[in-house]
Amino acid sequence: VQLVESGGGLVQPGGSLKLSCAVSAKLSTVYAAGWYRQSPGQERELVAAIRTASDQDYADSVKGRFAVYRDNAKKTVDLEMNNLKPDATAVYYCYLQPHWEGNYDWGQGTQLTVNS
């Protein structure tokens, strides 16, 4: 399974950005997908997870500002981020959770830097 992230970069505080993840798997059969992030010296943390359009999880720090989408037909997982803050600076990793239990598949990561 291949996951290829895109869309990272440098954004000013208060700005918006969308990260995209193209996957080679049949996304419609995947239990869950989403995004983690990791800052230097920190553990990787869940940002957003999506099982269905009505079944999502978000880190408390991004609720109301970030939104995750999965398009099973296009085989993409997107993360829309609004009102970005400097503490969002991290490498963002797309992931797939093929089954309720078992290993995850990971992308290579894309860097987001929020800085004026």
C-alpha positions in Angstrom: 0.0 0.0 0.0 1.3 3.4 -0.9 0.3 6.7 0.6 1.6 10.0 -0.8 1.0 13.2 1.0 1.1 16.7 -0.5 0.2 20.2 0.4 2.6 21.0 3.2 4.5 24.3 3.4 4.9 27.5 5.2 1.8 29.4 6.4 1.3 32.5 8.5 -0.6 32.2 11.8 -4.3 32.5 11.1 -3.9 31.1 7.7 -5.4 28.0 6.0 -4.0 25.0 4.2 -5.2 21.7 2.9 -3.2 18.5 3.0 -4.0 15.7 0.6 -3.1 12.0 0.7 -3.4 9.8 -2.4 -3.6 6.1 -1.5 -3.1 3.0 -3.7 -5.5 0.8 -1.6 -9.2 0.3 -2.2 -10.2 3.0 0.2 -13.8 1.9 0.4 -12.8 -1.2 2.3 -10.5 0.5 4.8 -11.9 0.7 8.3 -10.4 4.2 9.1 -8.0 6.8 7.8 -6.7 10.1 8.8 -3.8 12.1 9.9 -1.2 12.1 12.7 1.5 14.7 13.3 4.9 14.8 15.0 6.8 17.8 16.3 10.6 17.6 17.1 11.0 15.8 20.4 7.4 14.9 20.7 5.5 11.7 20.2 3.4 11.2 17.1 -0.2 12.3 17.9 -3.5 11.8 16.3 -4.9 14.9 14.6 -8.0 13.5 12.9 -9.5 10.1 12.1 -12.4 9.3 9.8 -14.4 6.2 9.5 -17.5 7.6 7.8 -18.7 11.2 7.2 -20.6 11.1 10.4 -18.0 9.2 12.5 -14.8 11.2 13.0 -12.4 12.0 15.8 -10.3 15.1 16.3 -7.6 16.1 18.8 -9.0 18.6 21.2 -6.5 21.2 20.0 -7.9 21.2 16.5 -11.6 20.8 17.0 -13.6 23.3 15.1 -10.7 24.4 13.0 -9.6 21.2 11.2 -11.8 18.9 9.1 -10.9 15.5 7.6 -12.5 14.0 4.5 -12.2 10.7 2.7 -13.2 10.2 -0.9 -13.4 6.5 -1.6 -13.9 7.0 -5.3 -10.9 9.2 -5.7 -8.9 7.3 -3.1 -7.9 10.4 -1.2 -7.8 11.5 2.4 -7.7 15.3 2.9 -7.2 17.5 5.9 -8.4 21.0 5.8 -6.8 23.3 8.4 -8.1 26.7 9.3 -6.9 29.4 11.7 -3.5 27.8 12.0 -1.4 28.4 15.0 2.4 28.1 15.4 1.9 24.9 17.6 0.5 23.2 14.5 4.1 23.1 13.1 4.9 19.5 12.6 5.4 16.7 10.1 1.9 15.4 9.1 1.5 11.8 8.3 -1.4 10.2 6.5 -2.5 6.8 7.7 -4.8 3.9 6.8 -6.2 1.5 9.4 -7.4 -1.3 7.1 -9.1 -3.2 9.9 -10.4 -2.5 13.4 -7.4 -4.3 14.7 -4.0 -4.6 13.1 -1.2 -2.5 11.8 -1.5 0.9 10.2 -0.1 1.9 6.8 1.8 5.2 6.7 2.8 7.9 4.3 6.2 9.5 4.2 5.0 12.7 5.9 4.8 16.3 4.8 6.1 19.3 6.7 3.8 22.1 7.9 5.4 25.2 9.3 3.2 28.0 10.8 5.3 31.1 11.3 5.1 34.7 10.5 
